[in-house]
Amino acid sequence: MCKSILLIVCSLAVAANASNAFAQMIAPDSATASSEFNSNYVITNVINGSGLPGGFTLLSPHATYIEGNHWTTQPGALTSGNARASFFFSRPRALSSFNMWNHRSNNIANDPGYAVSQFDLIFRDSNGAVLSSLLNQTALPNVLIAQNYFFPTVAGVSRVDFVIDANSGSPFYTGLAEVRFNGVPAPTACSIADLVGGDGNPPADSSVDGNDFQAFLNAFGSGDALADIVGGDGNPPADGSVDGNDFQAFLNAFAAGC
């Protein structure tokens, strides 16, 4: 979490220019998966920006599920332990957060439960040795923007294994839409809080607490432009509609301990 003067500088930089705030996003150079549905739903779809606009940020919504913009496993991959992928970096990286656009199968595929609900990250060096791990992470389905996971910086990372432990209900398929990592310095959870609207009791203080939650509740479902003012509308550009995507943005900031 940002502190003292660093917090002020960090928050001002984020609020001034959202695209610059996420300039440190790192795409893996390559990826492999233990299971792929077919050549239209391969793991490289999640590292090439397919389904996202040019110059996208963590707050950009991913397109709906079509050929060529998602990774989807073959039937039974989750139950057999093959719902996993590895992301590779051509040179070792220092990483401090993971950003995941979840699978968008809802109302698109015949089976709506493809989205990841629990996963592990395992960080490895160039020799394959484990440097660190982030286990039993939870994710929400039907969220258009990135879900963000912050962790202490891990240096010398050449490979990250992504292991899906559970999905949102499908007995057959699972997968992802897009992933990115952040290097050092990365945008901090608390500076992001002001940008995404988690800090909903102006003036923005980068502290997401009960007061902010009350402001969010007041705005939720209102469909009113006032929502933008109180900070409830957390998926820019502000659209005056406080919905599930805004709630995810709020949760990201709240859970980060701002």
Residue pairs with C-beta under 8 A, 6 or more apart in sequence:
1 7
1 188
1 189
1 190
1 256
1 257
1 258
2 10
2 11
2 188
2 190
2 191
2 206
7 190
7 191
7 206
10 187
10 188
10 190
10 191
11 190
11 191
11 194
11 204
11 206
13 20
13 21
13 191
14 21
14 187
14 191
14 192
14 194
14 195
15 194
15 195
15 204
18 57
18 59
18 195
18 236
19 55
19 57
21 57
21 187
21 191
21 192
21 195
22 57
22 58
22 182
22 187
24 182
24 183
24 184
24 185
24 186
24 187
25 57
25 58
25 99
25 180
25 181
25 182
26 89
26 93
26 95
26 180
26 181
26 182
26 183
27 47
27 48
27 49
27 180
28 47
28 87
28 88
28 89
28 160
28 179
28 181
29 88
29 89
29 90
30 44
30 47
30 87
30 88
30 90
31 43
31 44
31 46
31 47
31 85
31 86
31 87
31 88
32 43
32 85
32 86
32 88
33 42
33 43
33 71
33 73
33 84
33 85
33 86
34 77
34 82
34 83
34 84
34 85
35 73
35 74
35 77
35 82
35 83
35 84
36 42
36 43
36 71
36 72
36 73
36 74
37 72
37 73
37 74
37 173
37 175
40 67
40 68
41 67
41 70
41 71
41 72
41 175
42 71
43 71
43 85
45 51
45 68
45 69
45 70
45 71
45 178
46 70
46 71
46 85
46 176
46 177
46 178
46 179
47 87
47 178
47 179
49 56
49 178
50 68
50 69
50 178
51 62
51 63
51 69
51 70
51 101
51 177
51 178
52 60
52 62
52 63
52 101
52 178
53 60
58 99
58 145
58 146
58 148
58 180
58 192
59 145
59 146
59 195
59 196
59 235
59 236
59 249
60 145
60 146
61 144
61 145
61 235
61 245
62 69
62 101
62 104
62 144
62 145
62 177
62 178
63 69
63 104
64 104
64 108
65 103
65 104
65 105
65 108
65 109
65 114
65 177
66 108
69 177
70 103
70 104
70 175
70 176
70 177
71 85
71 175
71 176
71 177
72 103
72 114
72 173
72 174
72 175
73 82
73 83
73 173
73 174
73 175
74 82
74 173
75 172
75 173
76 172
77 83
77 173
77 174
78 164
78 166
78 167
78 174
79 171
83 163
83 164
83 167
83 174
83 175
84 161
84 162
84 163
84 164
85 161
85 162
85 176
86 159
86 160
86 161
86 162
87 159
87 160
87 162
87 179
87 181
88 158
88 159
89 157
89 158
89 159
91 158
92 125
92 126
92 155
92 156
92 157
92 158
93 156
93 157
93 158
93 181
93 183
94 153
94 154
94 155
94 156
94 157
94 183
94 184
95 123
95 153
95 154
95 157
95 160
95 181
95 182
95 183
96 150
96 151
96 152
96 153
96 154
96 182
96 183
96 184
96 186
97 148
97 149
97 150
97 151
97 181
97 182
97 186
97 187
98 121
98 134
98 148
98 149
98 151
98 160
98 179
98 180
98 181
98 182
99 146
99 147
99 148
99 149
99 179
99 180
99 181
99 182
100 116
100 139
100 146
100 147
100 149
100 176
100 178
100 179
101 144
101 145
101 146
101 147
101 176
101 177
101 178
101 179
102 115
102 116
102 139
102 140
102 141
102 142
102 143
102 147
102 176
102 177
103 114
103 115
103 116
103 141
103 174
103 175
103 176
103 177
104 115
104 142
104 144
104 177
105 111
105 112
105 113
105 114
105 115
105 170
105 173
106 112
106 115
106 141
106 142
109 173
111 170
111 172
111 173
112 168
112 169
112 170
113 141
113 167
113 168
113 169
113 170
114 167
114 168
114 170
114 173
114 174
114 175
115 139
115 140
115 141
115 142
115 167
115 168
115 174
116 139
116 164
116 166
116 167
116 168
116 174
116 175
116 176
117 138
117 139
117 140
117 141
117 166
117 167
117 168
118 136
118 137
118 138
118 139
118 164
118 165
118 166
119 137
119 139
119 162
119 163
119 164
119 165
120 133
120 134
120 135
120 136
120 137
120 161
120 162
120 163
120 165
121 133
121 134
121 135
121 137
121 149
121 160
121 161
121 162
121 163
122 130
122 133
122 160
122 161
122 163
123 130
123 131
123 132
123 133
123 134
123 154
123 157
123 159
123 160
124 130
124 131
124 157
124 158
124 159
124 160
124 161
125 131
125 156
125 157
125 158
125 159
126 156
126 158
126 159
128 159
131 154
131 155
131 156
131 157
132 151
132 152
132 154
134 149
134 151
136 165
137 149
139 147
140 147
140 248
140 251
141 168
142 244
143 244
143 245
143 248
144 235
144 245
145 235
145 245
145 248
145 249
146 178
146 180
147 248
147 252
148 189
148 192
148 252
148 256
150 186
150 188
150 189
150 256
153 184
160 181
162 176
162 179
164 174
167 173
167 174
189 252
189 253
189 256
189 257
189 258
190 206
190 207
190 208
190 253
190 256
190 258
191 206
192 198
192 252
192 253
192 256
193 199
193 206
193 207
193 208
193 253
193 256
193 258
194 204
194 206
195 236
196 234
196 235
196 236
196 249
196 250
196 252
196 253
197 231
197 232
197 233
197 234
197 235
197 236
197 238
197 246
197 249
197 250
198 208
198 212
198 231
198 234
198 249
198 250
198 252
198 253
198 254
198 258
199 205
199 206
199 207
199 208
199 212
199 231
199 253
199 258
200 211
200 212
200 213
200 215
200 216
200 219
200 230
200 231
200 232
200 250
201 211
201 212
201 215
201 230
201 231
202 229
202 230
202 231
204 231
206 258
207 258
208 250
208 253
208 254
208 258
212 231
212 250
212 254
213 250
213 254
215 230
215 231
215 232
216 230
216 231
216 232
216 242
216 246
216 247
216 250
218 230
218 232
219 226
219 227
219 230
219 232
219 233
219 242
220 232
220 242
220 243
220 246
220 247
221 242
221 243
222 232
222 242
223 240
223 241
223 242
224 240
225 240
227 233
227 238
227 240
227 241
227 242
228 238
228 240
232 242
232 246
232 250
233 239
233 240
233 241
233 242
233 246
234 242
234 245
234 246
234 247
234 249
234 250
235 245
235 246
235 249
